[in-house]
Amino acid sequence: MNPDVIKALEDDIRAVHERFMAAMEQRLPAMQVETKERYFVVLTSLVGKLEAREKNLRDILQEMMSEAASLIFDEMSRG
């Protein structure tokens, strides 16, 4: 693939990460403590898996779906 295309895609990913951080910074103060705790557990697990370089992204996402499914359904049922 063209190096310019790769760099542009990487730049786009970084920009979305920055938007994600800004969105979460706005949401955190309004979150209930229990929601913050659940979010922290999921985020900590995801980061830990991403730090394990031997795992590919597909495997990480499959693991996260399994781990997070019950938390997601619980959060959705809370409204």
mmCIF file as gemmi writes it, N, C-alpha and C atoms, coordinates in Angstrom:
data_model
loop_
_atom_site.group_PDB
_atom_site.id
_atom_site.type_symbol
_atom_site.label_atom_id
_atom_site.label_alt_id
_atom_site.label_comp_id
_atom_site.label_asym_id
_atom_site.label_entity_id
_atom_site.label_seq_id
_atom_site.pdbx_PDB_ins_code
_atom_site.Cartn_x
_atom_site.Cartn_y
_atom_site.Cartn_z
_atom_site.occupancy
_atom_site.B_iso_or_equiv
_atom_site.pdbx_formal_charge
_atom_site.auth_seq_id
_atom_site.auth_asym_id
_atom_site.pdbx_PDB_model_num
ATOM 1 N N . MET Axp A 1 ? 0.838 -1.176 0 1 0 ? 1 A 1
ATOM 2 C CA . MET Axp A 1 ? 0 0 0 1 0 ? 1 A 1
ATOM 3 C C . MET Axp A 1 ? 0.885 1.242 0 1 0 ? 1 A 1
ATOM 4 N N . ASN Axp A 2 ? 0.382 2.269 -0.591 1 0 ? 2 A 1
ATOM 5 C CA . ASN Axp A 2 ? 1.091 3.538 -0.713 1 0 ? 2 A 1
ATOM 6 C C . ASN Axp A 2 ? 1.413 4.102 0.683 1 0 ? 2 A 1
ATOM 7 N N . PRO Axp A 3 ? 2.681 4.476 0.931 1 0 ? 3 A 1
ATOM 8 C CA . PRO Axp A 3 ? 3.057 5.019 2.24 1 0 ? 3 A 1
ATOM 9 C C . PRO Axp A 3 ? 2.261 6.272 2.623 1 0 ? 3 A 1
ATOM 10 N N . ASP Axp A 4 ? 1.898 7.081 1.641 1 0 ? 4 A 1
ATOM 11 C CA . ASP Axp A 4 ? 1.105 8.279 1.945 1 0 ? 4 A 1
ATOM 12 C C . ASP Axp A 4 ? -0.295 7.908 2.425 1 0 ? 4 A 1
ATOM 13 N N . VAL Axp A 5 ? -0.859 6.86 1.841 1 0 ? 5 A 1
ATOM 14 C CA . VAL Axp A 5 ? -2.182 6.389 2.251 1 0 ? 5 A 1
ATOM 15 C C . VAL Axp A 5 ? -2.112 5.826 3.663 1 0 ? 5 A 1
ATOM 16 N N . ILE Axp A 6 ? -1.058 5.06 3.944 1 0 ? 6 A 1
ATOM 17 C CA . ILE Axp A 6 ? -0.878 4.487 5.279 1 0 ? 6 A 1
ATOM 18 C C . ILE Axp A 6 ? -0.747 5.594 6.317 1 0 ? 6 A 1
ATOM 19 N N . LYS Axp A 7 ? 0.075 6.609 6.015 1 0 ? 7 A 1
ATOM 20 C CA . LYS Axp A 7 ? 0.251 7.721 6.955 1 0 ? 7 A 1
ATOM 21 C C . LYS Axp A 7 ? -1.06 8.465 7.158 1 0 ? 7 A 1
ATOM 22 N N . ALA Axp A 8 ? -1.799 8.688 6.097 1 0 ? 8 A 1
ATOM 23 C CA . ALA Axp A 8 ? -3.081 9.387 6.221 1 0 ? 8 A 1
ATOM 24 C C . ALA Axp A 8 ? -4.053 8.594 7.095 1 0 ? 8 A 1
ATOM 25 N N . LEU Axp A 9 ? -4.077 7.294 6.909 1 0 ? 9 A 1
ATOM 26 C CA . LEU Axp A 9 ? -4.953 6.45 7.724 1 0 ? 9 A 1
ATOM 27 C C . LEU Axp A 9 ? -4.533 6.482 9.19 1 0 ? 9 A 1
ATOM 28 N N . GLU Axp A 10 ? -3.247 6.402 9.439 1 0 ? 10 A 1
ATOM 29 C CA . GLU Axp A 10 ? -2.751 6.477 10.817 1 0 ? 10 A 1
ATOM 30 C C . GLU Axp A 10 ? -3.093 7.824 11.449 1 0 ? 10 A 1
ATOM 31 N N . ASP Axp A 11 ? -2.964 8.894 10.677 1 0 ? 11 A 1
ATOM 32 C CA . ASP Axp A 11 ? -3.332 10.227 11.172 1 0 ? 11 A 1
ATOM 33 C C . ASP Axp A 11 ? -4.822 10.294 11.492 1 0 ? 11 A 1
ATOM 34 N N . ASP Axp A 12 ? -5.656 9.675 10.646 1 0 ? 12 A 1
ATOM 35 C CA . ASP Axp A 12 ? -7.102 9.639 10.888 1 0 ? 12 A 1
ATOM 36 C C . ASP Axp A 12 ? -7.413 8.877 12.18 1 0 ? 12 A 1
ATOM 37 N N . ILE Axp A 13 ? -6.726 7.767 12.391 1 0 ? 13 A 1
ATOM 38 C CA . ILE Axp A 13 ? -6.927 6.983 13.61 1 0 ? 13 A 1
ATOM 39 C C . ILE Axp A 13 ? -6.553 7.816 14.834 1 0 ? 13 A 1
ATOM 40 N N . ARG Axp A 14 ? -5.426 8.515 14.769 1 0 ? 14 A 1
ATOM 41 C CA . ARG Axp A 14 ? -5.019 9.369 15.893 1 0 ? 14 A 1
ATOM 42 C C . ARG Axp A 14 ? -6.054 10.468 16.157 1 0 ? 14 A 1
ATOM 43 N N . ALA Axp A 15 ? -6.605 11.032 15.103 1 0 ? 15 A 1
ATOM 44 C CA . ALA Axp A 15 ? -7.612 12.089 15.26 1 0 ? 15 A 1
ATOM 45 C C . ALA Axp A 15 ? -8.874 11.541 15.928 1 0 ? 15 A 1
ATOM 46 N N . VAL Axp A 16 ? -9.272 10.346 15.558 1 0 ? 16 A 1
ATOM 47 C CA . VAL Axp A 16 ? -10.452 9.732 16.186 1 0 ? 16 A 1
ATOM 48 C C . VAL Axp A 16 ? -10.166 9.416 17.647 1 0 ? 16 A 1
ATOM 49 N N . HIS Axp A 17 ? -8.957 8.971 17.948 1 0 ? 17 A 1
ATOM 50 C CA . HIS Axp A 17 ? -8.584 8.726 19.355 1 0 ? 17 A 1
ATOM 51 C C . HIS Axp A 17 ? -8.712 10.01 20.162 1 0 ? 17 A 1
ATOM 52 N N . GLU Axp A 18 ? -8.277 11.124 19.585 1 0 ? 18 A 1
ATOM 53 C CA . GLU Axp A 18 ? -8.381 12.411 20.276 1 0 ? 18 A 1
ATOM 54 C C . GLU Axp A 18 ? -9.84 12.796 20.485 1 0 ? 18 A 1
ATOM 55 N N . ARG Axp A 19 ? -10.691 12.563 19.487 1 0 ? 19 A 1
ATOM 56 C CA . ARG Axp A 19 ? -12.12 12.845 19.63 1 0 ? 19 A 1
ATOM 57 C C . ARG Axp A 19 ? -12.729 11.97 20.719 1 0 ? 19 A 1
ATOM 58 N N . PHE Axp A 20 ? -12.313 10.698 20.759 1 0 ? 20 A 1
ATOM 59 C CA . PHE Axp A 20 ? -12.802 9.78 21.79 1 0 ? 20 A 1
ATOM 60 C C . PHE Axp A 20 ? -12.451 10.311 23.173 1 0 ? 20 A 1
ATOM 61 N N . MET Axp A 21 ? -11.201 10.713 23.348 1 0 ? 21 A 1
ATOM 62 C CA . MET Axp A 21 ? -10.753 11.236 24.646 1 0 ? 21 A 1
ATOM 63 C C . MET Axp A 21 ? -11.56 12.479 25.027 1 0 ? 21 A 1
ATOM 64 N N . ALA Axp A 22 ? -11.768 13.382 24.091 1 0 ? 22 A 1
ATOM 65 C CA . ALA Axp A 22 ? -12.533 14.595 24.38 1 0 ? 22 A 1
ATOM 66 C C . ALA Axp A 22 ? -13.97 14.253 24.758 1 0 ? 22 A 1
ATOM 67 N N . ALA Axp A 23 ? -14.573 13.304 24.052 1 0 ? 23 A 1
ATOM 68 C CA . ALA Axp A 23 ? -15.954 12.909 24.353 1 0 ? 23 A 1
ATOM 69 C C . ALA Axp A 23 ? -16.048 12.298 25.746 1 0 ? 23 A 1
ATOM 70 N N . MET Axp A 24 ? -15.102 11.441 26.103 1 0 ? 24 A 1
ATOM 71 C CA . MET Axp A 24 ? -15.135 10.805 27.417 1 0 ? 24 A 1
ATOM 72 C C . MET Axp A 24 ? -14.849 11.811 28.524 1 0 ? 24 A 1
ATOM 73 N N . GLU Axp A 25 ? -13.995 12.766 28.281 1 0 ? 25 A 1
ATOM 74 C CA . GLU Axp A 25 ? -13.725 13.807 29.279 1 0 ? 25 A 1
ATOM 75 C C . GLU Axp A 25 ? -15.001 14.577 29.597 1 0 ? 25 A 1
ATOM 76 N N . GLN Axp A 26 ? -15.833 14.797 28.588 1 0 ? 26 A 1
ATOM 77 C CA . GLN Axp A 26 ? -17.095 15.501 28.809 1 0 ? 26 A 1
ATOM 78 C C . GLN Axp A 26 ? -18.101 14.629 29.555 1 0 ? 26 A 1
ATOM 79 N N . ARG Axp A 27 ? -18.09 13.332 29.301 1 0 ? 27 A 1
ATOM 80 C CA . ARG Axp A 27 ? -19.068 12.424 29.906 1 0 ? 27 A 1
ATOM 81 C C . ARG Axp A 27 ? -18.717 12.006 31.337 1 0 ? 27 A 1
ATOM 82 N N . LEU Axp A 28 ? -17.445 11.906 31.645 1 0 ? 28 A 1
ATOM 83 C CA . LEU Axp A 28 ? -17.03 11.38 32.951 1 0 ? 28 A 1
ATOM 84 C C . LEU Axp A 28 ? -17.676 12.078 34.154 1 0 ? 28 A 1
ATOM 85 N N . PRO Axp A 29 ? -17.711 13.39 34.199 1 0 ? 29 A 1
ATOM 86 C CA . PRO Axp A 29 ? -18.279 14.032 35.387 1 0 ? 29 A 1
ATOM 87 C C . PRO Axp A 29 ? -19.749 13.66 35.643 1 0 ? 29 A 1
ATOM 88 N N . ALA Axp A 30 ? -20.498 13.381 34.607 1 0 ? 30 A 1
ATOM 89 C CA . ALA Axp A 30 ? -21.93 13.078 34.762 1 0 ? 30 A 1
ATOM 90 C C . ALA Axp A 30 ? -22.204 11.594 35.009 1 0 ? 30 A 1
ATOM 91 N N . MET Axp A 31 ? -21.204 10.754 34.856 1 0 ? 31 A 1
ATOM 92 C CA . MET Axp A 31 ? -21.412 9.316 35.029 1 0 ? 31 A 1
ATOM 93 C C . MET Axp A 31 ? -21.581 8.966 36.498 1 0 ? 31 A 1
ATOM 94 N N . GLN Axp A 32 ? -22.457 7.986 36.744 1 0 ? 32 A 1
ATOM 95 C CA . GLN Axp A 32 ? -22.596 7.462 38.088 1 0 ? 32 A 1
ATOM 96 C C . GLN Axp A 32 ? -21.335 6.658 38.424 1 0 ? 32 A 1
ATOM 97 N N . VAL Axp A 33 ? -21.038 6.56 39.7 1 0 ? 33 A 1
ATOM 98 C CA . VAL Axp A 33 ? -19.831 5.862 40.144 1 0 ? 33 A 1
ATOM 99 C C . VAL Axp A 33 ? -19.812 4.428 39.627 1 0 ? 33 A 1
ATOM 100 N N . GLU Axp A 34 ? -20.95 3.732 39.679 1 0 ? 34 A 1
ATOM 101 C CA . GLU Axp A 34 ? -21.012 2.344 39.222 1 0 ? 34 A 1
ATOM 102 C C . GLU Axp A 34 ? -20.681 2.238 37.73 1 0 ? 34 A 1
ATOM 103 N N . THR Axp A 35 ? -21.141 3.194 36.96 1 0 ? 35 A 1
ATOM 104 C CA . THR Axp A 35 ? -20.842 3.205 35.523 1 0 ? 35 A 1
ATOM 105 C C . THR Axp A 35 ? -19.356 3.449 35.299 1 0 ? 35 A 1
ATOM 106 N N . LYS Axp A 36 ? -18.776 4.352 36.065 1 0 ? 36 A 1
ATOM 107 C CA . LYS Axp A 36 ? -17.336 4.612 35.958 1 0 ? 36 A 1
ATOM 108 C C . LYS Axp A 36 ? -16.544 3.359 36.296 1 0 ? 36 A 1
ATOM 109 N N . GLU Axp A 37 ? -16.981 2.634 37.317 1 0 ? 37 A 1
ATOM 110 C CA . GLU Axp A 37 ? -16.279 1.406 37.7 1 0 ? 37 A 1
ATOM 111 C C . GLU Axp A 37 ? -16.334 0.373 36.579 1 0 ? 37 A 1
ATOM 112 N N . ARG Axp A 38 ? -17.516 0.181 35.984 1 0 ? 38 A 1
ATOM 113 C CA . ARG Axp A 38 ? -17.644 -0.794 34.896 1 0 ? 38 A 1
ATOM 114 C C . ARG Axp A 38 ? -16.824 -0.369 33.679 1 0 ? 38 A 1
ATOM 115 N N . TYR Axp A 39 ? -16.874 0.905 33.365 1 0 ? 39 A 1
ATOM 116 C CA . TYR Axp A 39 ? -16.1 1.419 32.231 1 0 ? 39 A 1
ATOM 117 C C . TYR Axp A 39 ? -14.609 1.205 32.482 1 0 ? 39 A 1
ATOM 118 N N . PHE Axp A 40 ? -14.159 1.472 33.688 1 0 ? 40 A 1
ATOM 119 C CA . PHE Axp A 40 ? -12.751 1.296 34.03 1 0 ? 40 A 1
ATOM 120 C C . PHE Axp A 40 ? -12.319 -0.149 33.859 1 0 ? 40 A 1
ATOM 121 N N . VAL Axp A 41 ? -13.151 -1.092 34.291 1 0 ? 41 A 1
ATOM 122 C CA . VAL Axp A 41 ? -12.826 -2.513 34.159 1 0 ? 41 A 1
ATOM 123 C C . VAL Axp A 41 ? -12.669 -2.887 32.686 1 0 ? 41 A 1
ATOM 124 N N . VAL Axp A 42 ? -13.622 -2.467 31.866 1 0 ? 42 A 1
ATOM 125 C CA . VAL Axp A 42 ? -13.565 -2.804 30.436 1 0 ? 42 A 1
ATOM 126 C C . VAL Axp A 42 ? -12.356 -2.148 29.775 1 0 ? 42 A 1
ATOM 127 N N . LEU Axp A 43 ? -12.142 -0.88 30.059 1 0 ? 43 A 1
ATOM 128 C CA . LEU Axp A 43 ? -11.032 -0.154 29.437 1 0 ? 43 A 1
ATOM 129 C C . LEU Axp A 43 ? -9.681 -0.715 29.873 1 0 ? 43 A 1
ATOM 130 N N . THR Axp A 44 ? -9.548 -1.064 31.144 1 0 ? 44 A 1
ATOM 131 C CA . THR Axp A 44 ? -8.304 -1.649 31.647 1 0 ? 44 A 1
ATOM 132 C C . THR Axp A 44 ? -8.016 -2.981 30.957 1 0 ? 44 A 1
ATOM 133 N N . SER Axp A 45 ? -9.048 -3.789 30.799 1 0 ? 45 A 1
ATOM 134 C CA . SER Axp A 45 ? -8.878 -5.076 30.121 1 0 ? 45 A 1
ATOM 135 C C . SER Axp A 45 ? -8.453 -4.874 28.675 1 0 ? 45 A 1
ATOM 136 N N . LEU Axp A 46 ? -9.111 -3.953 27.985 1 0 ? 46 A 1
ATOM 137 C CA . LEU Axp A 46 ? -8.768 -3.695 26.583 1 0 ? 46 A 1
ATOM 138 C C . LEU Axp A 46 ? -7.321 -3.233 26.444 1 0 ? 46 A 1
ATOM 139 N N . VAL Axp A 47 ? -6.918 -2.289 27.253 1 0 ? 47 A 1
ATOM 140 C CA . VAL Axp A 47 ? -5.543 -1.773 27.164 1 0 ? 47 A 1
ATOM 141 C C . VAL Axp A 47 ? -4.531 -2.871 27.461 1 0 ? 47 A 1
ATOM 142 N N . GLY Axp A 48 ? -4.814 -3.683 28.468 1 0 ? 48 A 1
ATOM 143 C CA . GLY Axp A 48 ? -3.916 -4.791 28.788 1 0 ? 48 A 1
ATOM 144 C C . GLY Axp A 48 ? -3.749 -5.738 27.612 1 0 ? 48 A 1
ATOM 145 N N . LYS Axp A 49 ? -4.848 -6.022 26.943 1 0 ? 49 A 1
ATOM 146 C CA . LYS Axp A 49 ? -4.781 -6.92 25.783 1 0 ? 49 A 1
ATOM 147 C C . LYS Axp A 49 ? -4.027 -6.267 24.622 1 0 ? 49 A 1
ATOM 148 N N . LEU Axp A 50 ? -4.246 -4.978 24.417 1 0 ? 50 A 1
ATOM 149 C CA . LEU Axp A 50 ? -3.548 -4.277 23.34 1 0 ? 50 A 1
ATOM 150 C C . LEU Axp A 50 ? -2.047 -4.213 23.594 1 0 ? 50 A 1
ATOM 151 N N . GLU Axp A 51 ? -1.658 -4.195 24.851 1 0 ? 51 A 1
ATOM 152 C CA . GLU Axp A 51 ? -0.233 -4.147 25.186 1 0 ? 51 A 1
ATOM 153 C C . GLU Axp A 51 ? 0.462 -5.482 24.927 1 0 ? 51 A 1
ATOM 154 N N . ALA Axp A 52 ? -0.3 -6.553 24.854 1 0 ? 52 A 1
ATOM 155 C CA . ALA Axp A 52 ? 0.271 -7.877 24.573 1 0 ? 52 A 1
ATOM 156 C C . ALA Axp A 52 ? 0.496 -7.984 23.067 1 0 ? 52 A 1
ATOM 157 N N . ARG Axp A 53 ? 1.684 -7.698 22.629 1 0 ? 53 A 1
ATOM 158 C CA . ARG Axp A 53 ? 1.982 -7.616 21.194 1 0 ? 53 A 1
ATOM 159 C C . ARG Axp A 53 ? 1.819 -8.934 20.446 1 0 ? 53 A 1
ATOM 160 N N . GLU Axp A 54 ? 1.829 -10.052 21.179 1 0 ? 54 A 1
ATOM 161 C CA . GLU Axp A 54 ? 1.697 -11.345 20.498 1 0 ? 54 A 1
ATOM 162 C C . GLU Axp A 54 ? 0.267 -11.613 20.033 1 0 ? 54 A 1
ATOM 163 N N . LYS Axp A 55 ? -0.693 -10.834 20.538 1 0 ? 55 A 1
ATOM 164 C CA . LYS Axp A 55 ? -2.088 -11.029 20.142 1 0 ? 55 A 1
ATOM 165 C C . LYS Axp A 55 ? -2.417 -10.127 18.96 1 0 ? 55 A 1
ATOM 166 N N . ASN Axp A 56 ? -3.164 -10.691 17.993 1 0 ? 56 A 1
ATOM 167 C CA . ASN Axp A 56 ? -3.596 -9.833 16.891 1 0 ? 56 A 1
ATOM 168 C C . ASN Axp A 56 ? -4.915 -9.151 17.273 1 0 ? 56 A 1
ATOM 169 N N . LEU Axp A 57 ? -5.25 -8.11 16.543 1 0 ? 57 A 1
ATOM 170 C CA . LEU Axp A 57 ? -6.414 -7.299 16.878 1 0 ? 57 A 1
ATOM 171 C C . LEU Axp A 57 ? -7.712 -8.104 16.807 1 0 ? 57 A 1
ATOM 172 N N . ARG Axp A 58 ? -7.796 -9.016 15.874 1 0 ? 58 A 1
ATOM 173 C CA . ARG Axp A 58 ? -9.001 -9.843 15.747 1 0 ? 58 A 1
ATOM 174 C C . ARG Axp A 58 ? -9.227 -10.668 17.016 1 0 ? 58 A 1
ATOM 175 N N . ASP Axp A 59 ? -8.179 -11.304 17.516 1 0 ? 59 A 1
ATOM 176 C CA . ASP Axp A 59 ? -8.295 -12.101 18.738 1 0 ? 59 A 1
ATOM 177 C C . ASP Axp A 59 ? -8.665 -11.225 19.936 1 0 ? 59 A 1
ATOM 178 N N . ILE Axp A 60 ? -8.07 -10.05 20.008 1 0 ? 60 A 1
ATOM 179 C CA . ILE Axp A 60 ? -8.372 -9.123 21.102 1 0 ? 60 A 1
ATOM 180 C C . ILE Axp A 60 ? -9.835 -8.721 21.067 1 0 ? 60 A 1
ATOM 181 N N . LEU Axp A 61 ? -10.335 -8.406 19.889 1 0 ? 61 A 1
ATOM 182 C CA . LEU Axp A 61 ? -11.734 -7.997 19.778 1 0 ? 61 A 1
ATOM 183 C C . LEU Axp A 61 ? -12.686 -9.133 20.134 1 0 ? 61 A 1
ATOM 184 N N . GLN Axp A 62 ? -12.343 -10.345 19.739 1 0 ? 62 A 1
ATOM 185 C CA . GLN Axp A 62 ? -13.177 -11.491 20.104 1 0 ? 62 A 1
ATOM 186 C C . GLN Axp A 62 ? -13.213 -11.674 21.62 1 0 ? 62 A 1
ATOM 187 N N . GLU Axp A 63 ? -12.068 -11.567 22.252 1 0 ? 63 A 1
ATOM 188 C CA . GLU Axp A 63 ? -12.007 -11.691 23.704 1 0 ? 63 A 1
ATOM 189 C C . GLU Axp A 63 ? -12.801 -10.585 24.386 1 0 ? 63 A 1
ATOM 190 N N . MET Axp A 64 ? -12.663 -9.372 23.883 1 0 ? 64 A 1
ATOM 191 C CA . MET Axp A 64 ? -13.362 -8.24 24.478 1 0 ? 64 A 1
ATOM 192 C C . MET Axp A 64 ? -14.869 -8.379 24.319 1 0 ? 64 A 1
ATOM 193 N N . MET Axp A 65 ? -15.315 -8.877 23.196 1 0 ? 65 A 1
ATOM 194 C CA . MET Axp A 65 ? -16.753 -9.075 23.003 1 0 ? 65 A 1
ATOM 195 C C . MET Axp A 65 ? -17.284 -10.059 24.028 1 0 ? 65 A 1
ATOM 196 N N . SER Axp A 66 ? -16.552 -11.126 24.257 1 0 ? 66 A 1
ATOM 197 C CA . SER Axp A 66 ? -16.979 -12.12 25.245 1 0 ? 66 A 1
ATOM 198 C C . SER Axp A 66 ? -17.002 -11.525 26.651 1 0 ? 66 A 1
ATOM 199 N N . GLU Axp A 67 ? -15.962 -10.807 26.999 1 0 ? 67 A 1
ATOM 200 C CA . GLU Axp A 67 ? -15.858 -10.243 28.345 1 0 ? 67 A 1
ATOM 201 C C . GLU Axp A 67 ? -16.846 -9.105 28.584 1 0 ? 67 A 1
ATOM 202 N N . ALA Axp A 68 ? -17.037 -8.292 27.571 1 0 ? 68 A 1
ATOM 203 C CA . ALA Axp A 68 ? -17.841 -7.085 27.748 1 0 ? 68 A 1
ATOM 204 C C . ALA Axp A 68 ? -19.328 -7.307 27.511 1 0 ? 68 A 1
ATOM 205 N N . ALA Axp A 69 ? -19.704 -8.416 26.907 1 0 ? 69 A 1
ATOM 206 C CA . ALA Axp A 69 ? -21.108 -8.63 26.546 1 0 ? 69 A 1
ATOM 207 C C . ALA Axp A 69 ? -22.035 -8.474 27.744 1 0 ? 69 A 1
ATOM 208 N N . SER Axp A 70 ? -21.716 -9.111 28.858 1 0 ? 70 A 1
ATOM 209 C CA . SER Axp A 70 ? -22.605 -9.018 30.021 1 0 ? 70 A 1
ATOM 210 C C . SER Axp A 70 ? -22.644 -7.594 30.571 1 0 ? 70 A 1
ATOM 211 N N . LEU Axp A 71 ? -21.504 -6.912 30.547 1 0 ? 71 A 1
ATOM 212 C CA . LEU Axp A 71 ? -21.485 -5.53 31.024 1 0 ? 71 A 1
ATOM 213 C C . LEU Axp A 71 ? -22.303 -4.614 30.116 1 0 ? 71 A 1
ATOM 214 N N . ILE Axp A 72 ? -22.214 -4.857 28.826 1 0 ? 72 A 1
ATOM 215 C CA . ILE Axp A 72 ? -22.96 -4.041 27.866 1 0 ? 72 A 1
ATOM 216 C C . ILE Axp A 72 ? -24.46 -4.245 28.06 1 0 ? 72 A 1
ATOM 217 N N . PHE Axp A 73 ? -24.885 -5.488 28.158 1 0 ? 73 A 1
ATOM 218 C CA . PHE Axp A 73 ? -26.302 -5.769 28.356 1 0 ? 73 A 1
ATOM 219 C C . PHE Axp A 73 ? -26.802 -5.193 29.679 1 0 ? 73 A 1
ATOM 220 N N . ASP Axp A 74 ? -25.985 -5.28 30.717 1 0 ? 74 A 1
ATOM 221 C CA . ASP Axp A 74 ? -26.355 -4.713 32.001 1 0 ? 74 A 1
ATOM 222 C C . ASP Axp A 74 ? -26.524 -3.207 31.891 1 0 ? 74 A 1
ATOM 223 N N . GLU Axp A 75 ? -25.604 -2.553 31.224 1 0 ? 75 A 1
ATOM 224 C CA . GLU Axp A 75 ? -25.658 -1.103 31.062 1 0 ? 75 A 1
ATOM 225 C C . GLU Axp A 75 ? -26.883 -0.697 30.256 1 0 ? 75 A 1
ATOM 226 N N . MET Axp A 76 ? -27.171 -1.455 29.204 1 0 ? 76 A 1
ATOM 227 C CA . MET Axp A 76 ? -28.329 -1.146 28.369 1 0 ? 76 A 1
ATOM 228 C C . MET Axp A 76 ? -29.64 -1.315 29.151 1 0 ? 76 A 1
ATOM 229 N N . SER Axp A 77 ? -29.696 -2.263 30.033 1 0 ? 77 A 1
ATOM 230 C CA . SER Axp A 77 ? -30.924 -2.495 30.798 1 0 ? 77 A 1
ATOM 231 C C . SER Axp A 77 ? -31.146 -1.411 31.853 1 0 ? 77 A 1
ATOM 232 N N . ARG Axp A 78 ? -30.101 -0.697 32.21 1 0 ? 78 A 1
ATOM 233 C CA . ARG Axp A 78 ? -30.213 0.372 33.204 1 0 ? 78 A 1
ATOM 234 C C . ARG Axp A 78 ? -30.849 1.617 32.619 1 0 ? 78 A 1
ATOM 235 N N . GLY Axp A 79 ? -30.776 1.736 31.277 1 0 ? 79 A 1
ATOM 236 C CA . GLY Axp A 79 ? -31.394 2.886 30.627 1 0 ? 79 A 1
ATOM 237 C C . GLY Axp A 79 ? -30.541 4.061 30.759 1 0 ? 79 A 1
